[in-house]
Amino acid sequence: MAEKRKPASAEEKMPESNRDFLEKTAVRGLLRGAISKLIENRPEDPIAFLAEYFDSADNKPGSNKVAKAHQELLLTHHSRPAFESNMMLAYQILSAPKNAKSKAGLKGDLFTELLTKILREVPSEMSELLLKKLLCYENEVIPYDIFHSGVMTCFIFLDFYAEADGLFTVLDTSHKKEVDKELCDTVLNQLNSAMNVTKDDPKSVLEGASKLRPDALAIALDNAFGSVVYDETMAREDFVSTAVVMFIAKVKPLR
């Protein structure tokens, strides 16, 4: 005798809808957040941006807070308005308590670790000079204004470093990776003069350097080219290092 089949349950009769699946897996909220961030930041490379976003969306216990905060900061350039909200979110990530018994707040050791991570592409001998200006005690609680200032200084420093490196490339017309020292000194002096008329904050220094007066630089270069004897040269590393020291001299210590 054939066995009687049990009546189908409501779940068996109604297949899971696409919406229910997305809600159950929390994918819908993640996608909504990704699209919102994409529109807010308007990156030049949306695909790479989304890849970074989904990578930073890992909220598993024990995940590296510094890495997540750093990824949040990399979602858009510091000059874009959306960077401010990303900065606040990064601060919240780092300030979250480790467990129910610990207190919320960003400590100096995590702050220094983040700044070091931001500067990782810069030669250590140069980044260490800047980090000394941004030094905080290991167990010191870092308020948001200090966090904001330190992070912005590091990102602006990266832009300045790239500008100085690019300036040497312009001077190195023979592609020998060495340029007449008198010519380099002339450009560096003009760069220093442009920075000295700015306010004592990294953003103003960067703007002053990027707006180096073309007429003054052209005259200085013309005079320098007329007297070049090529007795002594300057390498790229020395040129960039000298420019970096001038930039750091304009940075006020955080403490």
Secondary structure as the mmCIF struct_conf table of DSSP 4:
data_model
#
loop_
_struct_conf.conf_type_id
_struct_conf.id
_struct_conf.beg_label_comp_id
_struct_conf.beg_label_asym_id
_struct_conf.beg_label_seq_id
_struct_conf.end_label_comp_id
_struct_conf.end_label_asym_id
_struct_conf.end_label_seq_id
HELX_LH_PP_P HELX_LH_PP_P1 ALA A 2 SER A 9
HELX_RH_AL_P HELX_RH_AL_P1 ALA A 10 LYS A 13
BEND BEND1 MET A 14 MET A 14
HELX_LH_PP_P HELX_LH_PP_P2 PRO A 15 SER A 17
HELX_RH_AL_P HELX_RH_AL_P2 ASN A 18 THR A 25
TURN_TY1_P TURN_TY1_P1 ALA A 26 ALA A 26
HELX_RH_AL_P HELX_RH_AL_P3 VAL A 27 ASN A 41
BEND BEND2 GLU A 44 GLU A 44
HELX_RH_AL_P HELX_RH_AL_P4 PRO A 46 SER A 56
TURN_TY1_P TURN_TY1_P2 ALA A 57 ALA A 57
TURN_TY1_P TURN_TY1_P3 PRO A 61 GLY A 62
HELX_RH_AL_P HELX_RH_AL_P5 LYS A 65 LEU A 73
TURN_TY1_P TURN_TY1_P4 LEU A 74 LEU A 75
BEND BEND3 THR A 76 THR A 76
TURN_TY1_P TURN_TY1_P5 HIS A 78 SER A 79
BEND BEND4 ARG A 80 ARG A 80
TURN_TY1_P TURN_TY1_P6 PRO A 81 PRO A 81
HELX_RH_AL_P HELX_RH_AL_P6 ALA A 82 SER A 95
BEND BEND5 ALA A 96 ALA A 96
BEND BEND6 LYS A 98 ASN A 99
TURN_TY1_P TURN_TY1_P7 ALA A 100 LYS A 101
BEND BEND7 SER A 102 SER A 102
HELX_LH_PP_P HELX_LH_PP_P3 LYS A 103 ALA A 104
STRN STRN1 LYS A 107 LYS A 107
HELX_RH_AL_P HELX_RH_AL_P7 GLY A 108 ILE A 118
TURN_TY1_P TURN_TY1_P8 LEU A 119 GLU A 121
BEND BEND8 VAL A 122 VAL A 122
HELX_RH_AL_P HELX_RH_AL_P8 SER A 124 LYS A 133
TURN_TY1_P TURN_TY1_P9 LEU A 134 LEU A 134
TURN_TY1_P TURN_TY1_P10 GLU A 138 ASN A 139
STRN STRN2 VAL A 141 VAL A 141
HELX_RH_AL_P HELX_RH_AL_P9 TYR A 144 LEU A 171
TURN_TY1_P TURN_TY1_P11 THR A 173 SER A 174
BEND BEND9 LYS A 176 LYS A 177
STRN STRN3 GLU A 178 ASP A 180
HELX_RH_AL_P HELX_RH_AL_P10 LYS A 181 ASN A 196
TURN_TY1_P TURN_TY1_P12 VAL A 197 VAL A 197
BEND BEND10 THR A 198 THR A 198
BEND BEND11 ASP A 200 ASP A 201
HELX_RH_AL_P HELX_RH_AL_P11 PRO A 202 SER A 210
TURN_TY1_P TURN_TY1_P13 LYS A 211 LYS A 211
HELX_RH_AL_P HELX_RH_AL_P12 PRO A 214 GLY A 226
TURN_TY1_P TURN_TY1_P14 SER A 227 SER A 227
BEND BEND12 ASP A 231 GLU A 232
STRN STRN4 THR A 233 ALA A 235
HELX_RH_AL_P HELX_RH_AL_P13 ARG A 236 ALA A 249
TURN_TY1_P TURN_TY1_P15 LYS A 250 LYS A 250
HELX_LH_PP_P HELX_LH_PP_P4 VAL A 251 PRO A 253
#
